[in-house]
Amino acid sequence: MEDNNVQVRVMELIENRRFSDLRKLLEDINSTDLSLLLNELSIENMILTFRLLGKDQAAETFSYMEPDLQEKLISSLTDKELKEVVDELFLDDTVDLIEEMPSNVVKRILRTIAPKERKIVNEFLNYPSDSAGSIMTNEFVDLKENMTVDEAFQKIKKIGIDKETIYTCYVLSMSRKLIGVVTAKDLLLADRDKLIKDIMDTNIISVNTLEDKEIVARTFDKYDIIVLPVVDMENRLVGIITIDDAIDVIQDENTEDFEKMAAITPTEDGYFKTSVFSHAKNRIIWLLVLMFSAMVTGGIITNYENAFAALPILVSFIPMLMGTGGNCGSQSSTLIIRGLAMEEIKTKDFLKALWKEIRIALVVGILLAVINAIRIMIQYNDMKLAVIVGITLIATVALAKSLGCVLPMLAKKLKLDPAIMAAPLITTIVDTCSVLIFFNIAVMILGI
Amino acid sequence: MEDNNVQVRVMELIENRRFSDLRKLLEDINSTDLSLLLNELSIENMILTFRLLGKDQAAETFSYMEPDLQEKLISSLTDKELKEVVDELFLDDTVDLIEEMPSNVVKRILRTIAPKERKIVNEFLNYPSDSAGSIMTNEFVDLKENMTVDEAFQKIKKIGIDKETIYTCYVLSMSRKLIGVVTAKDLLLADRDKLIKDIMDTNIISVNTLEDKEIVARTFDKYDIIVLPVVDMENRLVGIITIDDAIDVIQDENTEDFEKMAAITPTEDGYFKTSVFSHAKNRIIWLLVLMFSAMVTGGIITNYENAFAALPILVSFIPMLMGTGGNCGSQSSTLIIRGLAMEEIKTKDFLKALWKEIRIALVVGILLAVINAIRIMIQYNDMKLAVIVGITLIATVALAKSLGCVLPMLAKKLKLDPAIMAAPLITTIVDTCSVLIFFNIAVMILGI
């Protein structure tokens, strides 16, 4: 509600060309909200409003804007205005921007950056897209071990304004190797003439530039830290990763797992940003694989024509058996895959997890079998059919839950992503097996 | 590798009873790693090692330990030792501990807490488990607006050591209403004689104690903040939430979505902590619902006995049609559910998303139909069959993708959790529909 009120107020002020009032109003709006607000305005009004922002606020708001809006805005800015915005951006935001923009815009952006800065930007652009290097920023405060606390404060005051975080300072040797960490809290609580080397913590958690960003995110989660230093092969500090970027990685990884588990090839782009054909392409591969496997199940059914000629009602149980098997398998595989991702379940727990799933399968399977048998007795009064369906259910549930446990853990052991062993694949395998079990038991009991 | 080395070294030192060396070694180990290390030791050695830790490190390590290990440790500590640990814990960790422990242990813990503190702990315990109040802590630095920057530093130094975060200070009125925020950065960069009210930010992002913790987590993500103040109905500051707790909420919500989307009733406990019967209970409800729906599909099949008597091969296509329909529906619903959760897709985008899914469905459906038709012509050389299967595939894929888009968005609109409209439910609905479509088209084309 409140957001809408602000938006209405902004539109009114634009309409009445009361720009100094508008400027004052804008000053009080948070940059995140401002970026959302700009998104709702017409292009002309958006540019007009953006130009009223102070330098800092303009850059911060810009960094929160969606890439397509950024592109539109850039095309309306003069080179001088663009330079002002880019100058105020944090390095990691500049790198993100360059990665998102089309090449003609990139050229304009790079022209606005001073040669020395441009070299760093280019270096940052060269880190693999899933590495720690790709999400780090070079804005950190570095101290020397022989500085006093007072000198450290002087340095923070001098350079601190431009830094994304000043609360953790890094102590570097002459060759820029990372030798210690000092927090702003340590500095505040220490005497002003103490030496940095006497208060610094040498027990440092850091990652290498080439470390997988998934592991980076997990490091944040594990150690409850808000910033993580990134070092090169020689342990020289090259950048830091802040927790807001780590959260983005966590969310991206989760989205990727959701996609893989629904048989979709993951992409980095958002739902609406991805074209119809890309969507189709991301989905068709697994659909084809699963379709061919399902044809096998179909082929098996034709081998048992005798069975369903003898008892046509058998065919009507296929959807229930396949559905239940698939659902049981997807329940187990989801819990195991998530447990592995959260490191709550380890591959060494293999037998423990399997034994748990088998016991759960027996409880669930017997219950479902009994309910089905009762229903069959009431509806058809056919004991043989009740026994066939009951035994098939217990066997199918046991198999589905075992596979749901075994396959993801096997994938993990083979260094594959367990998420590919999710519902769709397991459902397809269980489908085939359940039909085989069903007809074999039927043939046995009916004596066909 | 390194972790193992440390563990071996710790065991050696215990074996040889070189406790002063052990104490020195322990000082350099991070509390998170230490909690993992203690988990690997025998109970006696764990307690022995824990007693060697300094007060701060002991409390921090304790807060990272698993509840069952905490319980074992507490039962071996004297009341005095327990008091020392609990005194050093942050309030939110104490509250978490009390929530996890059995009642006899809780009584012992509460006895060690001073009456005044105990009152606050009890208040915190009373917030609903999904509310902002349940994850906040009361350790924050509060300032008055007429203090100078210098006085603020004095206050931070005096009380700062015990606070979970000192980097964001809160300015309170006489009635403890939240009127402003000052960061340590603001303080460091300001002149020492400036007044707090001149540098404080009055544009505050805060949440109410009863706000859903999911919304709290989203607020962190949206505004890239590392700490969030929690106020009561009268806007009085009662606590703060730090980002590490927000990340835990994000991960818990993701796990909950994974579980709901796999037809599991979500629980707060971990995989191995949940008993076999609880697991079975969490899974059986949806299995029953889905089983009964699948029986409907089975019932429909029996109505078309004539069709599969005329062309028995028809039955063999059921698994492929049901499987493909289910997979298509789960692909769409997963993307839509995730998009809604990440606020990338809004309910107002309904038609836009539906139109996208329909176009994707046509691309995917036609491709699958053509591939199937070719296969049928090669294998059976039956044009009618190829047409029946082809048309059914296109219709099923279109229906599955439309439902996968419509149902989660409808749930969101009705203020239900979109995650319940995931793969299992949609698969079951699509199964029924695909069988209906298949036999109707068959009856029409075969003229039975």
Interface residues (C-beta under 8 A of the other chain):
Chain A: D28 I29 N30 T32 F153 I156 K157 G160 I161 I166 Y167 A184 K185 L188 L189 N203 I205 F220 D221 K222 Y223 D224 I226 I243 D244 I247 I250 Q251 N254 T255 D257 F258 E259 M261 A262 A263 I264 G270 Y271 F272 V276 F277 H279 A280 R283 I284 W286 L287 L288 L290 M291 S293 A294 M295 T297 G298 G299 I301 T302 E305 F308 A309 P312 I313 V315 S316 F317 I318 P319 M320 M322 G323 T324 G326 N327 C328 S330 Q331 S333 T334 L335 I336 I337 R338 G339 M342 E344 I345 D349 K352 A353 K356 R359 I360 V363 V364 L367 L368 I371 N372 R375 A423 P424 T427 T428 D431 T432 V435
Chain B: D28 I29 N30 T32 F153 I156 K157 G160 I161 I166 Y167 A184 K185 L188 L189 N203 I205 F220 D221 K222 Y223 D224 I226 I243 D244 I247 I250 Q251 N254 T255 D257 F258 E259 M261 A262 A263 I264 G270 Y271 F272 V276 F277 H279 A280 R283 I284 W286 L287 L288 L290 M291 S293 A294 M295 T297 G298 G299 I301 T302 E305 F308 A309 P312 I313 V315 S316 F317 I318 P319 M320 M322 G323 T324 G326 N327 C328 S330 Q331 S333 T334 L335 I336 I337 R338 G339 M342 E344 I345 D349 K352 A353 K356 R359 I360 V363 V364 L367 L368 I371 N372 R375 A423 P424 T427 T428 D431 T432 V435
